[in-house]
Amino acid sequence: MLRRRKGSEPEKSSGGDSKDQREDESKKEKEKEKEKEKGKLKSTKKWSCIDNCCWFVGCICSIWWFLLFLFNAMPASFPQYVTEAITGPLPDPPGVKLRKEGLTVKHPVVFVPGIVTGGLELWEGHQCADGLFRKRLWGGTFGEVYKRPLCWVEHMSLDNETGLDPPGIRIRPVSGLVAADYFAPGYFVWAVLIANLARIGYEEKTMYMAAYDWRISFQNTEVRDQSLSRIKSNIELMVATNGGKKVVVIPHSMGVLYFLHFMKWVEAPAPMGGGGGSGWCAKHIKAVMNIGGPFLGVPKAVSGLFSAEAKDIAVARGIAPGFLDADVFGLQTLQHVMRMTRTWDSTMSMIPKGGDTVWGNLDWSPEAEYSCNPKKQMNNDNKTADQTEKGSLGLKNSMNYGRIISFGKDVAEAHSSRIERLDFRGAVKGKNFVNTTCRDIWTEYDDMGIGGVQAVVDYKSYTADSILDLLHFVAPKMMSRGDAHFSYGIADNLDDPKYKHYKYWSNPLETKLPNAPDMEIYSMYGVGIPTERAYVYKLTPGAECYIPFQIDTSADGSSKDTCLKGGVFSVDGDETVPVLSAGFMCAKAWRGKTRFNPSGIQTYIREYDHAPPANLLEGRGTQSGAHVDIMGNFALIEDIIRVAAGATGKDLGGDRVYSDIFKWSEKINLKL
Amino acid sequence: MASILRFRKLCYVEPVKCSSLGFESFETPKIEKKDDRGAVKAVESTVGEKQKKKSSKRQPREWRCMDYCCLTVGYVCTAWWLLLFLYHCLPAALPGFQVPEAPGARLRREGLTALHPVVLVPGIVTGGLELWEGRPCSEGLFRKRLWGGSFTEIFKRPLCWLEHLTLHNQTGLDPPGIRVRAVPGLVAADYFAPGYFVWAVLIENLARIGYEGKNLYMAAYDWRLSFQNTEIRDQALSRLKSKIELMFVTNGNKKVVVVPHSMGVIYFFHFLKWVESPPPMGGGGGTGWCAKHIKAIMNIGPAFLGVPKAVSNIFSAEAKDVAFVRSMDPGVLDSEILGLQTLEHVMRVCRTWDSIISLIPKGGETIWGNLDWSPEEGYNCDLAKKRYAQPSLLDSNDTNSDGKMEFQIKESVRYGRIISFGKATSQLPSSQLPNLGSKDFLRTSNPTKFNSLCSEVWTEYDEMSRDGIRKIAENKAYTARTFLDLLRFVAPKMMQRAEAQFSHGIADNLDDPKYAHYKYWSNPLETKLPDAPDMEIYCLYGVGLPTERSYVYKLSPTDRCKSIPFRIDSSAEGSDGGCLKGGVYFVDGDESVPVLSAGFMCAKGWKGRTRFNPSGIATYVREYRHKPPASLFEGRGVESGAHVDIMGNVALIEDVLRVAAGATGVEMGGDRIYSDIMRMSDRINLRL
């Protein structure tokens, strides 16, 4: 391709040449008409292949420019006219609608972005990152991933031992609203919400994006960047400059856990905490409106850590699936991704918490009777009527969701008594002789050896409790790092002094909510989308340099209404977070005065039933329930704006539930 | 947009290249061929046939024209892509061209690391502004930059753009329904426009020694508002206070180093007073706040005593680049795209910006000189250039300075007359000037409104009668003091708004309770420095560039309605070596701020323990001699002394870095002076 373009240079000159001559001829034309013919004859002869190519390119370019010009000249409201012409008049965006109702800015708003959605920029890098100073490495166009993939991976990885910056590299979060308004050009995260808040009068001084480095553990954001101190200081400032109005906090996804951590941190005494003293939350926070919060973790995190295969644990995967799955790094994309993500402590914050009590054991799980196919009708119709009937039907083919990882489809479906399991915990990890060549990519699987891998497979199936042991077995270094920062259990006695340590702060089952009876906690999430809940794994065939396990995509359920598809058991949720994780705390564990919620903070559940966009013009839809797209859901935005403008949960109408969350919560036997 | 421009450029270049490449080899044989064929054809064809062919030929001929167009475009495109591709393949540094090492990298090797948190305070014009709420015409611009960035909206919808940047005429705040806010964060002023750095170079060098988001803060504020209004509307001062306190605490109780630039200097000066004042008006930090939180203030290009440019800007909207806007796209402002009234529109917009008033020269005739005297007289423009160019001659100049002085007194420039009408007036001794007191024309107010037609462009000149205008011109010359009276006459509403926010005098008694009002806080001659003996104040500025100091005006020739009645008399030129060029008298400075304004406070007003500086804060003057970039590769130069380009001056960056890493002024070598600032300061008779 390139060579041909080069070749066109001399040809081009002849083209220009003939043109010149043509002009000369045109002078003579009036005198000698014959010349014309000659000119024509000659030029038709001279059309060569390259000329044709260039002619073609020229045509395309001119048309392109013409269209571009038209596009730029087009009035900004033109697409809207078209949409309205096709679909009928659009509803007002919630900001405009509520402004007409007379709502104005009242409480300052704090956004806490989740994992992956926040931008990261380079402040110091190695040689290969020249010229990228203060350019986004994460977020934006991701142009560098394609240009220098290995350099990019190197910079995005953290230190393996400390979970902090590797020497000589400083990647820092982008600050301000731009950090997470758009993840990539055109792919909004917070932008729609921001725009609607601005309609009722919000601006920079009343909105704050609590951007933090989502790769590192929550406490490390404070140690390295003082992110928690900044949030504290900014909230205090906003409360002070807005006439003592408390803030409304809107965390999303992992930001929910991050803010939970913050609420404990800010009231804890100074060396480990923020020294705000008890009552800080009561004084400064009006409401916490959690959007799609993985309070109890997400099963996706397990598969992500175990085999780097979590289908879109990140949005990244959804955006560029081809890129991650293809082998741009020289056949080892997944390994590189795994090595990189395993250095990110934050992914460990989302390992399912609460163990078998919450997520179910080998034979039982709270969602067991959930049936995937009728779900859609059920969500739309009034469902309580045929509950019993469906229950009996469900018993027959109830899913063993408790087995988060099973090896082989038969294992996933067999009764627990029929599974022979060999304990892997004591298994000797043999030296892996085979893959000295794979050394450059460090995934801890290299250290496991064949014996270790076989031991893992022999245990057959893993529940939420044994998943932790499994991860400790396959990735001891990562988990030892993670154990210092996160905990996944259930507290027996919340007053035990050990729970003063920060590693418990992001686990709602091991912390008490702050003493702030006037505060409100909302759990807002989408429902109606199949969400990963449990996996069927298999050994990777011929795995020397590869990750030894992979999801068995051939495992599909037999009956029509099965929940097993492509090796994944799915359940109701928002595509990332299962309903159980997002709703349980607000539906049961924090409802009323419990030991997790001693001051009786009000909790509300607001579910948003997923409706896919009606047509392409709607983009990602205004009624979406998907994990990120829900940020553009008009109903959700309206709820947020109302609360920000002063409404309480009761004014909104209390709970709004479409899923079976209350029924499932009932089944969980947790001391409250 | 840029790519299209580039493409167009290529269009012009390409054909030439093509022909020059190909001509010698191909031309001659082709012509021969053609002739041969032509001859054969000529024999064969008859007249009738010819006409037939002519008609049938028309269709393909048109085709060919289109084809050729496409062909050319195609060639150009492919060539362009090829070049672009090669350009991207190019290594970052060309082998032959050695990139000078960044001062940050050098100092890092010396072992400097981040110590004190750094606060950057941008000046006027350089900060970005974005739209939060607007009229229907601004649809789709939500959170897009109206100011800064590519300025494309000026071209697309100029009137809409002007409307949104204008502030309310009475309050100096937002007009109803429009909210334009400062862009926050480092992006606010790192680049003013793509490729035109302001703070970016400094930020990059700070990052080299370990600075990052947590210890580097850009105190962006809406530079159109008066300083106190930034607090009232946006709580900008409170934010700054909170941020400084936060950085102080989270960085191990290390005091901050503040680096304000241009108008940011007086903004931060306002902050110093605000933060220690009690709550309703101030920030309630209490005395000692500054001593506790601030290590040093490194003022870059400070406009402490105002700039004469602001005068001409307000008076006739003609300040040659009071902003860079003018230098960046002079065509836009001078041409008349907005329907023949560009300047009037600009004036109307600028006059709603209170901040410009903060830049009017302060200190009156004591500082800026009266009709006959000025501190800078004796400055020789031509000589100055020579001296800067050949520093070795400095000694010889000094030895015969007596002779030089004599020579100059004869034709010394009367800089004190900031505005004179007519070149002759600017040079006459004061006894020959018409003795018309400034109060005189104030009495002849209540002018009749005679041109209601012109009311759509609101400049207060419309409300002035021809009589008033003539009177102004008759008064001939204005000094820094009488100029304020003049402004009150020509723009009473603006001055009424502004005088609630700013003051331009000199305090007799600084303990007078009236000085507790915020309008005095940004005037260094009417406030005391805070009680912070360990703090350091630096004045860092460029010298060696001619800087506007006073103007020769004339009445505008056209009597057209709605036009501004005064113009700089650009035909007024001084004799050889004179400081008068194009109606403007020049003096030493950094192109925007004269040395006097930038250096006087540090050189004299605050030096030692004075009544303006009761706690004896140490002050240092650091001047940077301007050197134009040696080659095009250097861009805007690494040794520039120009007002904004100085932010890329390696010597200045090194100074800032050293102080940020813990050095004191004494360690850096104290004062570094190239200009006559000490001598000029001595001539100013100000009680200290």
HADDOCK unambig.tbl for C-alpha pairs under 7 A between the chains (distance, minus, plus):
assign (segid A and resid 5 and name CA) (segid B and resid 78 and name CA) 6.78 0.50 0.50
assign (segid A and resid 10 and name CA) (segid B and resid 22 and name CA) 6.65 0.50 0.50
assign (segid A and resid 12 and name CA) (segid B and resid 18 and name CA) 6.86 0.50 0.50
assign (segid A and resid 12 and name CA) (segid B and resid 75 and name CA) 6.78 0.50 0.50
assign (segid A and resid 13 and name CA) (segid B and resid 18 and name CA) 4.60 0.50 0.50
assign (segid A and resid 13 and name CA) (segid B and resid 19 and name CA) 5.84 0.50 0.50
assign (segid A and resid 13 and name CA) (segid B and resid 21 and name CA) 6.52 0.50 0.50
assign (segid A and resid 13 and name CA) (segid B and resid 22 and name CA) 4.99 0.50 0.50
assign (segid A and resid 14 and name CA) (segid B and resid 22 and name CA) 6.30 0.50 0.50
assign (segid A and resid 16 and name CA) (segid B and resid 15 and name CA) 6.89 0.50 0.50
assign (segid A and resid 16 and name CA) (segid B and resid 18 and name CA) 6.52 0.50 0.50
assign (segid A and resid 16 and name CA) (segid B and resid 19 and name CA) 6.51 0.50 0.50
assign (segid A and resid 17 and name CA) (segid B and resid 19 and name CA) 6.36 0.50 0.50
assign (segid A and resid 17 and name CA) (segid B and resid 23 and name CA) 6.90 0.50 0.50
assign (segid A and resid 34 and name CA) (segid B and resid 42 and name CA) 6.22 0.50 0.50
assign (segid A and resid 35 and name CA) (segid B and resid 38 and name CA) 6.18 0.50 0.50
assign (segid A and resid 38 and name CA) (segid B and resid 34 and name CA) 6.94 0.50 0.50
assign (segid A and resid 38 and name CA) (segid B and resid 37 and name CA) 6.75 0.50 0.50
assign (segid A and resid 38 and name CA) (segid B and resid 38 and name CA) 6.00 0.50 0.50
assign (segid A and resid 51 and name CA) (segid B and resid 71 and name CA) 6.95 0.50 0.50
assign (segid A and resid 54 and name CA) (segid B and resid 71 and name CA) 5.51 0.50 0.50
assign (segid A and resid 54 and name CA) (segid B and resid 74 and name CA) 4.47 0.50 0.50
assign (segid A and resid 54 and name CA) (segid B and resid 75 and name CA) 5.67 0.50 0.50
assign (segid A and resid 55 and name CA) (segid B and resid 67 and name CA) 6.74 0.50 0.50
assign (segid A and resid 55 and name CA) (segid B and resid 70 and name CA) 5.21 0.50 0.50
assign (segid A and resid 55 and name CA) (segid B and resid 71 and name CA) 4.13 0.50 0.50
assign (segid A and resid 55 and name CA) (segid B and resid 74 and name CA) 5.60 0.50 0.50
assign (segid A and resid 57 and name CA) (segid B and resid 74 and name CA) 4.83 0.50 0.50
assign (segid A and resid 58 and name CA) (segid B and resid 70 and name CA) 4.35 0.50 0.50
assign (segid A and resid 58 and name CA) (segid B and resid 71 and name CA) 5.58 0.50 0.50
assign (segid A and resid 58 and name CA) (segid B and resid 72 and name CA) 6.92 0.50 0.50
assign (segid A and resid 58 and name CA) (segid B and resid 73 and name CA) 4.64 0.50 0.50
assign (segid A and resid 58 and name CA) (segid B and resid 74 and name CA) 3.47 0.50 0.50
assign (segid A and resid 59 and name CA) (segid B and resid 70 and name CA) 5.19 0.50 0.50
assign (segid A and resid 76 and name CA) (segid B and resid 139 and name CA) 6.81 0.50 0.50
assign (segid A and resid 76 and name CA) (segid B and resid 140 and name CA) 6.62 0.50 0.50
assign (segid A and resid 123 and name CA) (segid B and resid 207 and name CA) 6.53 0.50 0.50
assign (segid A and resid 123 and name CA) (segid B and resid 212 and name CA) 6.65 0.50 0.50
assign (segid A and resid 176 and name CA) (segid B and resid 185 and name CA) 6.70 0.50 0.50
assign (segid A and resid 198 and name CA) (segid B and resid 132 and name CA) 6.69 0.50 0.50
assign (segid A and resid 203 and name CA) (segid B and resid 132 and name CA) 6.79 0.50 0.50
assign (segid A and resid 205 and name CA) (segid B and resid 234 and name CA) 6.33 0.50 0.50
assign (segid A and resid 225 and name CA) (segid B and resid 214 and name CA) 6.12 0.50 0.50
assign (segid A and resid 226 and name CA) (segid B and resid 250 and name CA) 6.65 0.50 0.50
assign (segid A and resid 233 and name CA) (segid B and resid 246 and name CA) 6.77 0.50 0.50
assign (segid A and resid 237 and name CA) (segid B and resid 242 and name CA) 6.79 0.50 0.50
assign (segid A and resid 241 and name CA) (segid B and resid 235 and name CA) 6.80 0.50 0.50
